[in-house]
Amino acid sequence: MNFSLKLTFYVLNFKFLAKHLLLKIKISIFALKTKITKTFEKDILYIICSNDALYSL
């Protein structure tokens, strides 16, 4: 793999992780406000991130 391809991969991976972390924070705040269980919170995050990963392909 050449350098620019590796760099592109790392940047895209970082953007995905940053978006994932931001979503996790937003969902956690929403869960605290509405008293959602942790399992439901994880399910919501999984669905959103799975859809986001599919759209980014």
PDB file of N, CA, C, O and CB in Angstrom:
ATOM      1  N   MET A   1       0.847  -1.176   0.000  1.00  0.00           N
ATOM      2  CA  MET A   1       0.000   0.000   0.000  1.00  0.00           C
ATOM      3  C   MET A   1       0.892   1.239   0.000  1.00  0.00           C
ATOM      4  O   MET A   1       1.832   1.332   0.790  1.00  0.00           O
ATOM      5  CB  MET A   1      -0.963  -0.002   1.223  1.00  0.00           C
ATOM      6  N   ASN A   2       0.602   2.173  -0.871  1.00  0.00           N
ATOM      7  CA  ASN A   2       1.425   3.373  -0.874  1.00  0.00           C
ATOM      8  C   ASN A   2       0.992   4.325   0.245  1.00  0.00           C
ATOM      9  O   ASN A   2      -0.047   4.143   0.880  1.00  0.00           O
ATOM     10  CB  ASN A   2       1.343   4.077  -2.241  1.00  0.00           C
ATOM     11  N   PHE A   3       1.823   5.341   0.460  1.00  0.00           N
ATOM     12  CA  PHE A   3       1.621   6.240   1.597  1.00  0.00           C
ATOM     13  C   PHE A   3       0.294   6.995   1.526  1.00  0.00           C
ATOM     14  O   PHE A   3      -0.416   7.089   2.527  1.00  0.00           O
ATOM     15  CB  PHE A   3       2.762   7.230   1.674  1.00  0.00           C
ATOM     16  N   SER A   4      -0.044   7.531   0.359  1.00  0.00           N
ATOM     17  CA  SER A   4      -1.272   8.333   0.261  1.00  0.00           C
ATOM     18  C   SER A   4      -2.520   7.483   0.487  1.00  0.00           C
ATOM     19  O   SER A   4      -3.506   7.961   1.050  1.00  0.00           O
ATOM     20  CB  SER A   4      -1.352   9.015  -1.110  1.00  0.00           C
ATOM     21  N   LEU A   5      -2.478   6.228   0.051  1.00  0.00           N
ATOM     22  CA  LEU A   5      -3.612   5.333   0.279  1.00  0.00           C
ATOM     23  C   LEU A   5      -3.753   5.014   1.768  1.00  0.00           C
ATOM     24  O   LEU A   5      -4.863   4.975   2.300  1.00  0.00           O
ATOM     25  CB  LEU A   5      -3.447   4.033  -0.534  1.00  0.00           C
ATOM     26  N   LYS A   6      -2.614   4.785   2.435  1.00  0.00           N
ATOM     27  CA  LYS A   6      -2.643   4.537   3.884  1.00  0.00           C
ATOM     28  C   LYS A   6      -3.180   5.758   4.623  1.00  0.00           C
ATOM     29  O   LYS A   6      -3.993   5.640   5.540  1.00  0.00           O
ATOM     30  CB  LYS A   6      -1.232   4.176   4.405  1.00  0.00           C
ATOM     31  N   LEU A   7      -2.714   6.923   4.211  1.00  0.00           N
ATOM     32  CA  LEU A   7      -3.150   8.157   4.863  1.00  0.00           C
ATOM     33  C   LEU A   7      -4.650   8.367   4.680  1.00  0.00           C
ATOM     34  O   LEU A   7      -5.347   8.755   5.618  1.00  0.00           O
ATOM     35  CB  LEU A   7      -2.376   9.362   4.306  1.00  0.00           C
ATOM     36  N   THR A   8      -5.139   8.114   3.484  1.00  0.00           N
ATOM     37  CA  THR A   8      -6.574   8.233   3.218  1.00  0.00           C
ATOM     38  C   THR A   8      -7.363   7.275   4.095  1.00  0.00           C
ATOM     39  O   THR A   8      -8.395   7.640   4.658  1.00  0.00           O
ATOM     40  CB  THR A   8      -6.875   7.962   1.736  1.00  0.00           C
ATOM     41  N   PHE A   9      -6.872   6.051   4.207  1.00  0.00           N
ATOM     42  CA  PHE A   9      -7.538   5.054   5.052  1.00  0.00           C
ATOM     43  C   PHE A   9      -7.583   5.518   6.505  1.00  0.00           C
ATOM     44  O   PHE A   9      -8.623   5.420   7.155  1.00  0.00           O
ATOM     45  CB  PHE A   9      -6.819   3.697   4.953  1.00  0.00           C
ATOM     46  N   TYR A  10      -6.456   6.025   7.019  1.00  0.00           N
ATOM     47  CA  TYR A  10      -6.419   6.472   8.409  1.00  0.00           C
ATOM     48  C   TYR A  10      -7.331   7.671   8.643  1.00  0.00           C
ATOM     49  O   TYR A  10      -7.985   7.755   9.682  1.00  0.00           O
ATOM     50  CB  TYR A  10      -4.994   6.822   8.809  1.00  0.00           C
ATOM     51  N   VAL A  11      -7.383   8.594   7.693  1.00  0.00           N
ATOM     52  CA  VAL A  11      -8.254   9.767   7.833  1.00  0.00           C
ATOM     53  C   VAL A  11      -9.717   9.344   7.840  1.00  0.00           C
ATOM     54  O   VAL A  11     -10.494   9.809   8.674  1.00  0.00           O
ATOM     55  CB  VAL A  11      -7.998  10.778   6.694  1.00  0.00           C
ATOM     56  N   LEU A  12     -10.101   8.458   6.910  1.00  0.00           N
ATOM     57  CA  LEU A  12     -11.486   7.982   6.872  1.00  0.00           C
ATOM     58  C   LEU A  12     -11.841   7.217   8.140  1.00  0.00           C
ATOM     59  O   LEU A  12     -12.939   7.365   8.677  1.00  0.00           O
ATOM     60  CB  LEU A  12     -11.712   7.094   5.646  1.00  0.00           C
ATOM     61  N   ASN A  13     -10.910   6.400   8.613  1.00  0.00           N
ATOM     62  CA  ASN A  13     -11.139   5.635   9.838  1.00  0.00           C
ATOM     63  C   ASN A  13     -11.291   6.580  11.031  1.00  0.00           C
ATOM     64  O   ASN A  13     -12.155   6.369  11.883  1.00  0.00           O
ATOM     65  CB  ASN A  13      -9.981   4.640  10.082  1.00  0.00           C
ATOM     66  N   PHE A  14     -10.455   7.619  11.094  1.00  0.00           N
ATOM     67  CA  PHE A  14     -10.541   8.582  12.184  1.00  0.00           C
ATOM     68  C   PHE A  14     -11.867   9.334  12.142  1.00  0.00           C
ATOM     69  O   PHE A  14     -12.490   9.562  13.179  1.00  0.00           O
ATOM     70  CB  PHE A  14      -9.372   9.567  12.117  1.00  0.00           C
ATOM     71  N   LYS A  15     -12.299   9.721  10.934  1.00  0.00           N
ATOM     72  CA  LYS A  15     -13.575  10.432  10.803  1.00  0.00           C
ATOM     73  C   LYS A  15     -14.731   9.552  11.264  1.00  0.00           C
ATOM     74  O   LYS A  15     -15.650  10.023  11.935  1.00  0.00           O
ATOM     75  CB  LYS A  15     -13.799  10.881   9.346  1.00  0.00           C
ATOM     76  N   PHE A  16     -14.681   8.269  10.899  1.00  0.00           N
ATOM     77  CA  PHE A  16     -15.735   7.344  11.316  1.00  0.00           C
ATOM     78  C   PHE A  16     -15.741   7.187  12.834  1.00  0.00           C
ATOM     79  O   PHE A  16     -16.803   7.194  13.456  1.00  0.00           O
ATOM     80  CB  PHE A  16     -15.550   5.974  10.638  1.00  0.00           C
ATOM     81  N   LEU A  17     -14.544   7.043  13.436  1.00  0.00           N
ATOM     82  CA  LEU A  17     -14.469   6.887  14.891  1.00  0.00           C
ATOM     83  C   LEU A  17     -14.931   8.150  15.613  1.00  0.00           C
ATOM     84  O   LEU A  17     -15.597   8.070  16.645  1.00  0.00           O
ATOM     85  CB  LEU A  17     -13.040   6.538  15.314  1.00  0.00           C
ATOM     86  N   ALA A  18     -14.580   9.306  15.073  1.00  0.00           N
ATOM     87  CA  ALA A  18     -15.013  10.565  15.686  1.00  0.00           C
ATOM     88  C   ALA A  18     -16.535  10.700  15.614  1.00  0.00           C
ATOM     89  O   ALA A  18     -17.173  11.118  16.580  1.00  0.00           O
ATOM     90  CB  ALA A  18     -14.336  11.770  14.992  1.00  0.00           C
ATOM     91  N   LYS A  19     -17.107  10.343  14.466  1.00  0.00           N
ATOM     92  CA  LYS A  19     -18.564  10.409  14.309  1.00  0.00           C
ATOM     93  C   LYS A  19     -19.236   9.409  15.253  1.00  0.00           C
ATOM     94  O   LYS A  19     -20.274   9.705  15.845  1.00  0.00           O
ATOM     95  CB  LYS A  19     -18.973  10.123  12.835  1.00  0.00           C
ATOM     96  N   HIS A  20     -18.638   8.234  15.386  1.00  0.00           N
ATOM     97  CA  HIS A  20     -19.161   7.196  16.280  1.00  0.00           C
ATOM     98  C   HIS A  20     -19.151   7.695  17.727  1.00  0.00           C
ATOM     99  O   HIS A  20     -20.123   7.511  18.458  1.00  0.00           O
ATOM    100  CB  HIS A  20     -18.329   5.891  16.153  1.00  0.00           C
ATOM    101  N   LEU A  21     -18.052   8.323  18.131  1.00  0.00           N
ATOM    102  CA  LEU A  21     -17.941   8.835  19.496  1.00  0.00           C
ATOM    103  C   LEU A  21     -18.952   9.951  19.746  1.00  0.00           C
ATOM    104  O   LEU A  21     -19.576   9.996  20.807  1.00  0.00           O
ATOM    105  CB  LEU A  21     -16.518   9.345  19.763  1.00  0.00           C
ATOM    106  N   LEU A  22     -19.117  10.841  18.786  1.00  0.00           N
ATOM    107  CA  LEU A  22     -20.089  11.923  18.928  1.00  0.00           C
ATOM    108  C   LEU A  22     -21.508  11.374  19.048  1.00  0.00           C
ATOM    109  O   LEU A  22     -22.295  11.847  19.867  1.00  0.00           O
ATOM    110  CB  LEU A  22     -19.994  12.884  17.738  1.00  0.00           C
ATOM    111  N   LEU A  23     -21.831  10.374  18.228  1.00  0.00           N
ATOM    112  CA  LEU A  23     -23.148   9.741  18.325  1.00  0.00           C
ATOM    113  C   LEU A  23     -23.342   9.082  19.682  1.00  0.00           C
ATOM    114  O   LEU A  23     -24.418   9.164  20.274  1.00  0.00           O
ATOM    115  CB  LEU A  23     -23.328   8.708  17.213  1.00  0.00           C
ATOM    116  N   LYS A  24     -22.298   8.432  20.167  1.00  0.00           N
ATOM    117  CA  LYS A  24     -22.384   7.760  21.465  1.00  0.00           C
ATOM    118  C   LYS A  24     -22.659   8.776  22.576  1.00  0.00           C
ATOM    119  O   LYS A  24     -23.466   8.524  23.471  1.00  0.00           O
ATOM    120  CB  LYS A  24     -21.081   6.982  21.760  1.00  0.00           C
ATOM    121  N   ILE A  25     -21.994   9.906  22.511  1.00  0.00           N
ATOM    122  CA  ILE A  25     -22.208  10.955  23.516  1.00  0.00           C
ATOM    123  C   ILE A  25     -23.638  11.489  23.436  1.00  0.00           C
ATOM    124  O   ILE A  25     -24.307  11.646  24.457  1.00  0.00           O
ATOM    125  CB  ILE A  25     -21.196  12.110  23.322  1.00  0.00           C
ATOM    126  N   LYS A  26     -24.103  11.770  22.205  1.00  0.00           N
ATOM    127  CA  LYS A  26     -25.467  12.292  22.038  1.00  0.00           C
ATOM    128  C   LYS A  26     -26.511  11.291  22.523  1.00  0.00           C
ATOM    129  O   LYS A  26     -27.474  11.665  23.193  1.00  0.00           O
ATOM    130  CB  LYS A  26     -25.727  12.643  20.567  1.00  0.00           C
ATOM    131  N   ILE A  27     -26.318  10.025  22.184  1.00  0.00           N
ATOM    132  CA  ILE A  27     -27.280   9.000  22.602  1.00  0.00           C
ATOM    133  C   ILE A  27     -27.229   8.803  24.112  1.00  0.00           C
ATOM    134  O   ILE A  27     -28.263   8.572  24.738  1.00  0.00           O
ATOM    135  CB  ILE A  27     -27.001   7.666  21.883  1.00  0.00           C
ATOM    136  N   SER A  28     -26.043   8.892  24.704  1.00  0.00           N
ATOM    137  CA  SER A  28     -25.929   8.759  26.159  1.00  0.00           C
ATOM    138  C   SER A  28     -26.661   9.892  26.870  1.00  0.00           C
ATOM    139  O   SER A  28     -27.334   9.665  27.876  1.00  0.00           O
ATOM    140  CB  SER A  28     -24.452   8.740  26.582  1.00  0.00           C
ATOM    141  N   ILE A  29     -26.532  11.107  26.352  1.00  0.00           N
ATOM    142  CA  ILE A  29     -27.246  12.244  26.943  1.00  0.00           C
ATOM    143  C   ILE A  29     -28.749  12.046  26.804  1.00  0.00           C
ATOM    144  O   ILE A  29     -29.505  12.277  27.748  1.00  0.00           O
ATOM    145  CB  ILE A  29     -26.816  13.573  26.276  1.00  0.00           C
ATOM    146  N   PHE A  30     -29.180  11.613  25.611  1.00  0.00           N
ATOM    147  CA  PHE A  30     -30.599  11.340  25.387  1.00  0.00           C
ATOM    148  C   PHE A  30     -31.087  10.240  26.327  1.00  0.00           C
ATOM    149  O   PHE A  30     -32.188  10.324  26.871  1.00  0.00           O
ATOM    150  CB  PHE A  30     -30.847  10.938  23.921  1.00  0.00           C
ATOM    151  N   ALA A  31     -30.264   9.211  26.515  1.00  0.00           N
ATOM    152  CA  ALA A  31     -30.640   8.100  27.393  1.00  0.00           C
ATOM    153  C   ALA A  31     -30.773   8.563  28.840  1.00  0.00           C
ATOM    154  O   ALA A  31     -31.669   8.120  29.558  1.00  0.00           O
ATOM    155  CB  ALA A  31     -29.607   6.970  27.296  1.00  0.00           C
ATOM    156  N   LEU A  32     -29.887   9.447  29.264  1.00  0.00           N
ATOM    157  CA  LEU A  32     -29.978   9.965  30.630  1.00  0.00           C
ATOM    158  C   LEU A  32     -31.247  10.798  30.824  1.00  0.00           C
ATOM    159  O   LEU A  32     -31.905  10.716  31.862  1.00  0.00           O
ATOM    160  CB  LEU A  32     -28.739  10.809  30.961  1.00  0.00           C
ATOM    161  N   LYS A  33     -31.576  11.596  29.811  1.00  0.00           N
ATOM    162  CA  LYS A  33     -32.771  12.441  29.915  1.00  0.00           C
ATOM    163  C   LYS A  33     -34.051  11.618  29.912  1.00  0.00           C
ATOM    164  O   LYS A  33     -35.012  11.961  30.600  1.00  0.00           O
ATOM    165  CB  LYS A  33     -32.806  13.445  28.772  1.00  0.00           C
ATOM    166  N   THR A  34     -34.070  10.542  29.148  1.00  0.00           N
ATOM    167  CA  THR A  34     -35.300   9.758  29.003  1.00  0.00           C
ATOM    168  C   THR A  34     -35.277   8.454  29.793  1.00  0.00           C
ATOM    169  O   THR A  34     -36.239   7.686  29.760  1.00  0.00           O
ATOM    170  CB  THR A  34     -35.541   9.454  27.548  1.00  0.00           C
ATOM    171  N   LYS A  35     -34.184   8.207  30.497  1.00  0.00           N
ATOM    172  CA  LYS A  35     -34.024   7.005  31.333  1.00  0.00           C
ATOM    173  C   LYS A  35     -34.159   5.707  30.519  1.00  0.00           C
ATOM    174  O   LYS A  35     -34.839   4.768  30.930  1.00  0.00           O
ATOM    175  CB  LYS A  35     -35.061   7.014  32.463  1.00  0.00           C
ATOM    176  N   ILE A  36     -33.496   5.683  29.362  1.00  0.00           N
ATOM    177  CA  ILE A  36     -33.458   4.473  28.527  1.00  0.00           C
ATOM    178  C   ILE A  36     -32.437   3.508  29.126  1.00  0.00           C
ATOM    179  O   ILE A  36     -31.437   3.934  29.702  1.00  0.00           O
ATOM    180  CB  ILE A  36     -33.097   4.818  27.030  1.00  0.00           C
ATOM    181  N   THR A  37     -32.691   2.229  28.988  1.00  0.00           N
ATOM    182  CA  THR A  37     -31.750   1.238  29.507  1.00  0.00           C
ATOM    183  C   THR A  37     -30.495   1.194  28.641  1.00  0.00           C
ATOM    184  O   THR A  37     -30.524   1.595  27.477  1.00  0.00           O
ATOM    185  CB  THR A  37     -32.408  -0.156  29.569  1.00  0.00           C
ATOM    186  N   LYS A  38     -29.396   0.707  29.210  1.00  0.00           N
ATOM    187  CA  LYS A  38     -28.121   0.610  28.497  1.00  0.00           C
ATOM    188  C   LYS A  38     -28.222  -0.308  27.285  1.00  0.00           C
ATOM    189  O   LYS A  38     -27.621  -0.024  26.249  1.00  0.00           O
ATOM    190  CB  LYS A  38     -27.029   0.110  29.435  1.00  0.00           C
ATOM    191  N   THR A  39     -28.964  -1.396  27.394  1.00  0.00           N
ATOM    192  CA  THR A  39     -29.092  -2.331  26.274  1.00  0.00           C
ATOM    193  C   THR A  39     -29.761  -1.650  25.089  1.00  0.00           C
ATOM    194  O   THR A  39     -29.317  -1.799  23.951  1.00  0.00           O
ATOM    195  CB  THR A  39     -29.894  -3.578  26.693  1.00  0.00           C
ATOM    196  N   PHE A  40     -30.813  -0.913  25.351  1.00  0.00           N
ATOM    197  CA  PHE A  40     -31.521  -0.208  24.283  1.00  0.00           C
ATOM    198  C   PHE A  40     -30.625   0.859  23.663  1.00  0.00           C
ATOM    199  O   PHE A  40     -30.634   1.066  22.450  1.00  0.00           O
ATOM    200  CB  PHE A  40     -32.816   0.429  24.820  1.00  0.00           C
ATOM    201  N   GLU A  41     -29.848   1.534  24.515  1.00  0.00           N
ATOM    202  CA  GLU A  41     -28.916   2.559  24.040  1.00  0.00           C
ATOM    203  C   GLU A  41     -27.882   1.939  23.097  1.00  0.00           C
ATOM    204  O   GLU A  41     -27.575   2.507  22.049  1.00  0.00           O
ATOM    205  CB  GLU A  41     -28.209   3.251  25.236  1.00  0.00           C
ATOM    206  N   LYS A  42     -27.351   0.781  23.466  1.00  0.00           N
ATOM    207  CA  LYS A  42     -26.370   0.095  22.619  1.00  0.00           C
ATOM    208  C   LYS A  42     -26.999  -0.358  21.307  1.00  0.00           C
ATOM    209  O   LYS A  42     -26.360  -0.286  20.257  1.00  0.00           O
ATOM    210  CB  LYS A  42     -25.773  -1.110  23.357  1.00  0.00           C
ATOM    211  N   ASP A  43     -28.237  -0.822  21.356  1.00  0.00           N
ATOM    212  CA  ASP A  43     -28.931  -1.240  20.134  1.00  0.00           C
ATOM    213  C   ASP A  43     -29.112  -0.068  19.174  1.00  0.00           C
ATOM    214  O   ASP A  43     -28.895  -0.210  17.970  1.00  0.00           O
ATOM    215  CB  ASP A  43     -30.297  -1.852  20.476  1.00  0.00           C
ATOM    216  N   ILE A  44     -29.508   1.082  19.701  1.00  0.00           N
ATOM    217  CA  ILE A  44     -29.682   2.271  18.862  1.00  0.00           C
ATOM    218  C   ILE A  44     -28.351   2.652  18.221  1.00  0.00           C
ATOM    219  O   ILE A  44     -28.290   2.917  17.021  1.00  0.00           O
ATOM    220  CB  ILE A  44     -30.242   3.456  19.694  1.00  0.00           C
ATOM    221  N   LEU A  45     -27.285   2.679  19.024  1.00  0.00           N
ATOM    222  CA  LEU A  45     -25.969   3.046  18.511  1.00  0.00           C
ATOM    223  C   LEU A  45     -25.507   2.064  17.440  1.00  0.00           C
ATOM    224  O   LEU A  45     -24.937   2.476  16.429  1.00  0.00           O
ATOM    225  CB  LEU A  45     -24.948   3.101  19.651  1.00  0.00           C
ATOM    226  N   TYR A  46     -25.747   0.778  17.648  1.00  0.00           N
ATOM    227  CA  TYR A  46     -25.355  -0.242  16.671  1.00  0.00           C
ATOM    228  C   TYR A  46     -26.083  -0.039  15.343  1.00  0.00           C
ATOM    229  O   TYR A  46     -25.472  -0.125  14.277  1.00  0.00           O
ATOM    230  CB  TYR A  46     -25.643  -1.649  17.221  1.00  0.00           C
ATOM    231  N   ILE A  47     -27.374   0.226  15.408  1.00  0.00           N
ATOM    232  CA  ILE A  47     -28.162   0.427  14.186  1.00  0.00           C
ATOM    233  C   ILE A  47     -27.686   1.668  13.431  1.00  0.00           C
ATOM    234  O   ILE A  47     -27.510   1.627  12.214  1.00  0.00           O
ATOM    235  CB  ILE A  47     -29.663   0.555  14.526  1.00  0.00           C
ATOM    236  N   ILE A  48     -27.481   2.760  14.146  1.00  0.00           N
ATOM    237  CA  ILE A  48     -27.047   4.004  13.502  1.00  0.00           C
ATOM    238  C   ILE A  48     -25.675   3.834  12.867  1.00  0.00           C
ATOM    239  O   ILE A  48     -25.467   4.245  11.725  1.00  0.00           O
ATOM    240  CB  ILE A  48     -27.018   5.157  14.517  1.00  0.00           C
ATOM    241  N   CYS A  49     -24.734   3.231  13.594  1.00  0.00           N
ATOM    242  CA  CYS A  49     -23.377   3.069  13.067  1.00  0.00           C
ATOM    243  C   CYS A  49     -23.338   2.066  11.919  1.00  0.00           C
ATOM    244  O   CYS A  49     -22.552   2.238  10.987  1.00  0.00           O
ATOM    245  CB  CYS A  49     -22.429   2.624  14.178  1.00  0.00           C
ATOM    246  N   SER A  50     -24.152   1.041  11.963  1.00  0.00           N
ATOM    247  CA  SER A  50     -24.203   0.076  10.864  1.00  0.00           C
ATOM    248  C   SER A  50     -24.717   0.751   9.599  1.00  0.00           C
ATOM    249  O   SER A  50     -24.171   0.548   8.515  1.00  0.00           O
ATOM    250  CB  SER A  50     -25.098  -1.130  11.233  1.00  0.00           C
ATOM    251  N   ASN A  51     -25.758   1.545   9.738  1.00  0.00           N
ATOM    252  CA  ASN A  51     -26.295   2.272   8.584  1.00  0.00           C
ATOM    253  C   ASN A  51     -25.293   3.287   8.062  1.00  0.00           C
ATOM    254  O   ASN A  51     -25.152   3.458   6.851  1.00  0.00           O
ATOM    255  CB  ASN A  51     -27.602   2.974   8.952  1.00  0.00           C
ATOM    256  N   ASP A  52     -24.596   3.962   8.972  1.00  0.00           N
ATOM    257  CA  ASP A  52     -23.601   4.951   8.577  1.00  0.00           C
ATOM    258  C   ASP A  52     -22.458   4.279   7.822  1.00  0.00           C
ATOM    259  O   ASP A  52     -21.962   4.819   6.833  1.00  0.00           O
ATOM    260  CB  ASP A  52     -23.065   5.702   9.810  1.00  0.00           C
ATOM    261  N   ALA A  53     -22.041   3.107   8.285  1.00  0.00           N
ATOM    262  CA  ALA A  53     -20.963   2.374   7.617  1.00  0.00           C
ATOM    263  C   ALA A  53     -21.397   1.938   6.224  1.00  0.00           C
ATOM    264  O   ALA A  53     -20.596   1.969   5.289  1.00  0.00           O
ATOM    265  CB  ALA A  53     -20.541   1.150   8.452  1.00  0.00           C
ATOM    266  N   LEU A  54     -22.639   1.536   6.076  1.00  0.00           N
ATOM    267  CA  LEU A  54     -23.139   1.130   4.758  1.00  0.00           C
ATOM    268  C   LEU A  54     -23.187   2.311   3.797  1.00  0.00           C
ATOM    269  O   LEU A  54     -22.844   2.174   2.623  1.00  0.00           O
ATOM    270  CB  LEU A  54     -24.531   0.502   4.884  1.00  0.00           C
ATOM    271  N   TYR A  55     -23.616   3.476   4.294  1.00  0.00           N
ATOM    272  CA  TYR A  55     -23.700   4.649   3.427  1.00  0.00           C
ATOM    273  C   TYR A  55     -22.324   5.168   3.035  1.00  0.00           C
ATOM    274  O   TYR A  55     -22.174   5.765   1.969  1.00  0.00           O
ATOM    275  CB  TYR A  55     -24.486   5.749   4.112  1.00  0.00           C
ATOM    276  N   SER A  56     -21.311   4.952   3.885  1.00  0.00           N
ATOM    277  CA  SER A  56     -19.978   5.472   3.581  1.00  0.00           C
ATOM    278  C   SER A  56     -19.232   4.607   2.575  1.00  0.00           C
ATOM    279  O   SER A  56     -18.180   5.013   2.081  1.00  0.00           O
ATOM    280  CB  SER A  56     -19.167   5.587   4.852  1.00  0.00           C
ATOM    281  N   LEU A  57     -19.755   3.415   2.257  1.00  0.00           N
ATOM    282  CA  LEU A  57     -19.071   2.544   1.285  1.00  0.00           C
ATOM    283  C   LEU A  57     -19.173   3.042  -0.119  1.00  0.00           C
ATOM    284  O   LEU A  57     -18.647   2.412  -1.037  1.00  0.00           O
ATOM    285  CB  LEU A  57     -19.622   1.162   1.345  1.00  0.00           C
TER     286      LEU A  57
END
